[in-house]
């Protein structure tokens, strides 16, 4: 018995060491598995984007064998069904930029203002009512928003602004602004509410009012989140198809007024791809338009990353 007790006493630490080593190996395996999942997800995302670009270039590059790339980029006429077809990107590119600029000019102040109100002024019960209603706007299908713009909003724009036609760049821009506002409000409000409460308390202690604190403390401190929200709203406006197809008038001309019809790149692809002969110059030109839209969205995302990085650096 005297010899058994020390043996049992020495066995207990050994068993604990074995159990710890086994748990450590299991933890390492889990960490490696999680790391592998993240790596695969990241590589898959890059691969999917690259495959999309290759798909666009595969059917788009044959167009350059028939027409000049420079004339495609700088051409001022898009008339693929004319006796002498012309494939100028400039009208639909400027139309896209015009309607997007209108959408952001309208949605940004409304979205950021609403986010400031929900974050800094509204009470808990008011926030619980208003924010879900704003987010519900994002659930409305784009075709329904487009139908509303086509039937109702276009008439209002024509009467209020004395526009020659009801379907124009302004009508499309307003519809896109309504579609972008929920994204801007939701993300901006979350970014503002993540600002440390000590920032607000310090500002109020120095004698600033609630609105001065919101404008000069909360908003600058959440600038990176607001910028991300704006860029997501911008991406929604650039990539929207059905609403602008129904509300902008579909005239492929360089816009000289927001009250005149325009056509966007997405609307051009949606309107013409269904009837274009396979393998024709028109068919390949539409894929080049898609590639140009891809490059445009990539440029927007790159600019967004740089802007967010700059604001985060200043915040530190």
C-alpha positions in Angstrom: 0.0 0.0 0.0 2.9 2.3 0.7 4.2 1.8 -2.8 0.9 2.2 -4.5 0.1 5.7 -3.1 3.2 7.4 -4.6 2.6 5.7 -7.9 -1.0 7.0 -8.1 0.3 10.4 -7.0 2.8 10.5 -9.9 0.3 9.2 -12.4 -2.1 12.1 -11.9 0.2 14.8 -13.2 1.2 12.6 -16.1 -2.5 12.1 -17.1 -3.0 15.9 -16.8 0.0 16.5 -19.1 -1.3 14.0 -21.7 -4.8 15.6 -21.5 -3.3 19.1 -21.9 -1.2 18.0 -24.9 -4.2 16.3 -26.5 -6.3 19.5 -26.0 -3.5 21.6 -27.4 -3.3 19.5 -30.5 -7.1 19.6 -31.0 -7.0 23.4 -30.6 -4.2 23.7 -33.2 -6.1 21.5 -35.6 -9.2 23.7 -35.2 -7.2 26.9 -35.8 -5.6 25.4 -38.9 -8.9 24.3 -40.2 -10.4 27.8 -39.6 -7.4 29.4 -41.3 -7.7 27.1 -44.2 -11.4 27.9 -44.6 -10.6 31.7 -44.6 -7.8 31.2 -47.1 -10.1 29.2 -49.4 -12.8 31.8 -49.1 -10.4 34.6 -50.0 -8.9 32.7 -52.9 -12.4 31.8 -54.1 -13.5 35.4 -54.1 -10.5 36.5 -56.1 -10.9 33.6 -58.5 -14.6 34.4 -59.0 -13.8 38.0 -59.8 -11.0 37.0 -62.2 -13.3 34.5 -63.9 -16.0 37.1 -64.4 -13.4 39.4 -66.0 -12.1 36.6 -68.2 -15.7 35.8 -69.3 -16.3 39.4 -70.3 -13.0 39.7 -72.1 -13.5 36.4 -73.9 -16.6 37.7 -75.7 -15.6 41.3 -75.7 -12.1 41.3 -77.2 -13.3 40.0 -80.6 -15.0 43.4 -80.9 -11.6 45.1 -81.0 -10.7 43.0 -84.1 -13.4 44.8 -86.0 -13.5 48.3 -84.4 -10.9 50.6 -82.9 -10.7 50.6 -79.1 -10.1 54.4 -79.1 -13.2 55.0 -81.2 -15.2 52.8 -78.8 -14.0 54.7 -75.8 -14.4 58.2 -77.3 -17.2 57.7 -79.7 -20.2 60.0 -79.2 -22.8 57.9 -80.9 -24.3 54.5 -79.9 -26.3 53.3 -82.9 -25.7 49.5 -83.3 -28.6 49.0 -85.7 -27.9 51.8 -88.1 -26.9 51.1 -91.7 -23.3 51.9 -90.6 -23.2 50.8 -87.0 -21.6 53.0 -84.4 -20.5 51.8 -81.0 -19.5 54.9 -79.0 -19.3 54.3 -75.2 -19.3 58.0 -74.2 -23.1 58.5 -74.3 -24.0 55.6 -72.1 -21.0 56.2 -69.8 -21.8 59.8 -69.2 -25.5 58.8 -68.7 -24.4 56.4 -66.1 -22.2 59.0 -64.3 -24.9 61.6 -64.5 -27.7 59.5 -63.0 -25.3 58.2 -60.3 -24.1 61.8 -59.4 -27.8 62.8 -59.0 -28.5 59.8 -56.8 -25.5 60.4 -54.5 -26.1 64.2 -54.4 -29.6 63.5 -53.1 -29.1 60.4 -51.0 -25.9 61.4 -49.1 -27.3 64.4 -47.2 -30.6 62.6 -46.5 -28.9 59.4 -45.5 -26.2 60.9 -43.2 -28.7 63.4 -41.7 -31.1 60.6 -40.9 -28.3 58.5 -39.4 -27.2 61.4 -37.2 -30.8 61.9 -36.0 -31.2 58.2 -35.2 -27.9 58.0 -33.5 -27.8 61.2 -31.5 -31.3 62.5 -31.1 -34.0 59.9 -31.4 -35.1 58.0 -28.4 -35.0 54.2 -28.2 -38.7 53.7 -29.0 -38.4 56.1 -31.9 -35.3 54.4 -33.3 -37.0 51.0 -33.1 -39.8 52.3 -35.3 -38.0 54.5 -37.8 -35.0 52.4 -38.6 -36.9 49.3 -39.5 -39.1 51.4 -41.8 -36.1 52.8 -43.5 -34.5 49.4 -43.9 -37.8 48.0 -45.3 -37.3 50.4 -48.2 -34.3 48.3 -49.3 -36.6 45.2 -49.5 -38.7 46.7 -52.2 -37.8 45.1 -55.6 -36.1 47.3 -58.0 -38.8 46.7 -60.7 -41.4 48.0 -58.2 -39.4 51.1 -57.6 -38.9 51.5 -61.4 -42.7 51.1 -61.9 -43.3 53.8 -59.3 -40.9 56.1 -61.0 -42.3 55.3 -64.4 -46.0 55.9 -63.5 -45.9 58.4 -60.6 -42.5 60.1 -60.0 -42.0 60.9 -63.7 -45.3 62.9 -63.8 -44.3 64.8 -60.7 -40.9 65.7 -62.1 -42.5 66.9 -65.4 -45.0 69.1 -63.6 -42.7 70.5 -60.9 -39.6 71.1 -63.1 -41.5 71.8 -66.3 -39.5 69.0 -68.0 -40.2 68.2 -71.7 -40.5 64.5 -70.9 -41.3 62.7 -67.6 -38.7 60.0 -68.0 -35.2 61.6 -67.8 -32.0 61.7 -65.8 -33.6 63.4 -62.8 -36.4 60.9 -62.5 -33.8 58.0 -62.6 -31.5 59.8 -60.2 -34.3 60.3 -57.6 -35.3 56.6 -57.8 -31.7 55.5 -57.4 -31.4 57.9 -54.4 -34.5 56.3 -52.8 -32.9 52.9 -53.3 -29.5 54.0 -51.9 -30.8 55.8 -48.8 -31.4 52.6 -46.7 -27.9 51.4 -47.2 -26.4 54.8 -46.3 -28.6 55.2 -43.2 -28.1 51.7 -41.8 -24.3 51.5 -42.1 -23.7 55.2 -41.2 -25.9 54.9 -38.1 -24.1 51.7 -37.0 -20.8 53.5 -37.4 -21.9 56.5 -35.4 -23.3 54.4 -32.6 -19.9 52.6 -32.4 -18.2 56.0 -31.5 -17.1 55.8 -27.8 -19.5 57.5 -25.5 -16.5 59.3 -23.9 -16.1 61.4 -27.0 -19.7 62.8 -26.6 -19.3 63.3 -22.9 -16.1 65.2 -23.4 -17.7 67.5 -26.0 -20.7 68.1 -23.9 -18.5 68.8 -20.8 -16.7 71.5 -22.8 -20.0 73.3 -23.5 -20.9 72.0 -26.9 -24.6 71.5 -27.7 -26.0 68.1 -28.8 -26.0 69.1 -32.5 -22.5 70.6 -32.3 -21.3 67.3 -30.7 -23.0 65.3 -33.4 -21.6 67.4 -36.3 -18.1 68.1 -35.0 -17.3 65.0 -32.9 -19.5 62.0 -33.9 -19.6 62.5 -37.6 -15.8 63.0 -38.0 -15.1 60.1 -35.7 -17.3 57.8 -37.8 -16.0 59.2 -41.2 -14.6 55.8 -42.3 -18.0 54.1 -41.8 -19.9 56.9 -43.4 -17.5 56.7 -46.4 -18.0 53.0 -46.7 -21.8 53.5 -46.6 -21.6 56.1 -49.3 -19.5 53.9 -51.5 -21.9 51.0 -51.1 -24.8 53.4 -52.0 -22.7 54.5 -55.0 -22.2 50.9 -56.1 -25.9 50.3 -55.8 -26.6 53.3 -58.1 -24.0 52.3 -60.7 -25.1 48.7 -60.9 -28.9 49.2 -60.9 -30.6 48.1 -64.1 -34.3 47.7 -64.0 -35.2 51.0 -62.3 -33.1 53.2 -64.7 -34.3 51.1 -67.7 -37.8 52.2 -66.9 -37.3 55.8 -65.7 -34.5 57.4 -67.7 -36.1 57.4 -71.2 -33.4 55.2 -72.8 -31.9 57.8 -75.2 -28.2 57.0 -75.8 -27.1 60.6 -76.0 -24.6 62.7 -74.1 -26.7 64.4 -71.4 -26.9 68.2 -71.6 -29.6 68.6 -69.0 -30.9 66.5 -66.1 -34.4 67.0 -67.6 -33.6 65.1 -70.8 -33.7 61.3 -71.4 -30.4 59.3 -71.1 -29.4 55.7 -71.1 -27.0 53.9 -68.7 -24.6 51.1 -69.4 -26.6 48.6 -67.4 -29.8 49.6 -69.2 -28.1 49.2 -72.6 -27.0 45.6 -71.8 -30.4 44.7 -70.5 -32.3 46.3 -73.3 -30.2 45.0 -76.2 -28.7 41.6 -75.2 -32.0 39.7 -75.7 -32.3 40.6 -79.4 -28.7 40.8 -80.5 -27.4 38.2 -83.0 -24.9 35.9 -81.4 -21.4 36.5 -82.5 -22.1 39.8 -84.2 -20.2 43.0 -83.6 -23.1 44.3 -81.6 -23.0 41.2 -79.4 -19.3 41.6 -78.7 -19.7 45.4 -78.1 -22.2 44.7 -75.3 -19.6 42.5 -73.6 -17.1 45.4 -73.9 -19.7 47.6 -72.2 -19.8 45.1 -69.4 -16.0 45.0 -69.1 -16.0 48.8 -69.0 -18.7 48.7 -66.2 -16.5 46.2 -64.4 -13.5 48.5 -64.5 -15.7 51.5 -63.4 -16.9 49.6 -60.3 -13.4 48.4 -59.6 -12.2 52.0 -59.7 -14.9 53.0 -57.3 -14.0 50.3 -54.8 -10.4 51.2 -55.0 -11.1 54.8 -54.3 -13.4 53.8 -51.4 -10.6 51.7 -49.8 -8.2 54.5 -50.1 -10.7 57.0 -48.6 -11.6 54.7 -45.7 -7.9 54.0 -45.0 -7.2 57.8 -44.9 -10.0 58.4 -42.5 -9.0 55.6 -40.3 -5.4 56.8 -40.2 -6.6 60.3 -39.2 -8.8 58.8 -36.6 -5.8 57.1 -35.0 
